[in-house]
Amino acid sequence: MKVINTDEWARRAPYENFIKYTDPIFSLAVRMDVTALCARHAEKGTSFFADMLYMVSRAVNETEEFRLRLRDGNVVLYDVVHPSYIVMTDDGVIVTCRTDYCEDYNEFYARVRADVARMKKSGTRNGSFNHRDDTESFYVSCLPWADIISVSDPYDLADRDNCSIPRITWGKFTDEGGRKKLTMNVSAHHALIDGEPVCRAFNAIQREIDRCGTLG
């Protein structure tokens, strides 16, 4: 982890502007082409969610701005960030689950599948929700029941550190002109990240999806 000297930071001006906002969160949503991932899912029977989570996590970690956080009054840059995502338990209530990211696809995939299975059986009494001091995470939600077009994420704006954690959500994929597409939304803190890096991350995720046939 590196502490950023904001006085010498290249984006000092936008940081000093947006850090003063009472609501500094912005969101962007795009349509992602997941045709290649759907084909992989049909051929190999792998989990669509686990595969997507790997590709999103890889792209997020390659995009430096997504590893920036507010922590204890400082701006910090983490070496790696990890997905904290929503799991629905067997009794129908949502809990959160963090899986430590690693670049090895097979290892990460196994971790996710084991973590999801464990949390599904945890039950609402034994489940957990977000560790609010875990700024080394980024938040992920999947809504496979609807073809969403936009998302409004909940934030506790009094908790500045937690508000610096990006949120990524995607919905159900549908057929569009012979292609499989879904909406993906990113919400982020404007003091740390602007629209261009978010678009760069979207493009990186799309590239990961397009070459998903090379995964183990």
SULVENSUL-V527731 format. One record per residue. RES is the residue in one small letter. PSI is psi as a letter, one per 30 degrees, with the letter a starting at -180 (none if undefined). Layout:
BEGIN
RES/PSI
RES/PSI
END
This chain:
BEGIN
m/k
k/k
v/k
i/k
n/j
t/f
d/f
e/g
w/k
a/e
r/h
r/e
a/e
p/e
y/e
e/f
n/e
f/f
i/f
k/f
y/k
t/f
d/j
p/g
i/k
f/l
s/k
l/k
a/k
v/l
r/k
m/k
d/j
v/g
t/e
a/e
l/e
c/e
a/e
r/e
h/e
a/e
e/e
k/f
g/g
t/l
s/k
f/e
f/e
a/e
d/e
m/e
l/e
y/e
m/e
v/e
s/e
r/e
a/e
v/e
n/f
e/f
t/j
e/e
e/f
f/f
r/g
l/k
r/l
l/k
r/j
d/h
g/g
n/l
v/k
v/l
l/j
y/l
d/e
v/k
v/l
h/k
p/k
s/j
y/l
i/k
v/k
m/k
t/l
d/f
d/g
g/g
v/k
i/k
v/l
t/l
c/k
r/k
t/k
d/k
y/k
c/l
e/f
d/j
y/e
n/e
e/e
f/e
y/e
a/e
r/e
v/e
r/e
a/e
d/e
v/e
a/e
r/e
m/e
k/e
k/f
s/f
g/l
t/e
r/f
n/f
g/l
s/l
f/a
n/k
h/j
r/f
d/g
d/i
t/f
e/g
s/l
f/k
y/k
v/k
s/k
c/k
l/i
p/g
w/f
a/k
d/i
i/l
i/f
s/l
v/k
s/j
d/k
p/k
y/k
d/j
l/f
a/f
d/i
r/e
d/e
n/e
c/f
s/f
i/k
p/k
r/k
i/k
t/k
w/l
g/a
k/k
f/k
t/l
d/k
e/j
g/h
g/g
r/l
k/k
k/l
l/l
t/k
m/k
n/k
v/k
s/k
a/l
h/k
h/f
a/f
l/f
i/k
d/a
g/e
e/e
p/e
v/e
c/e
r/e
a/e
f/e
n/e
a/e
i/e
q/e
r/e
e/e
i/e
d/f
r/g
c/f
g/f
t/f
l/l
g/none
END
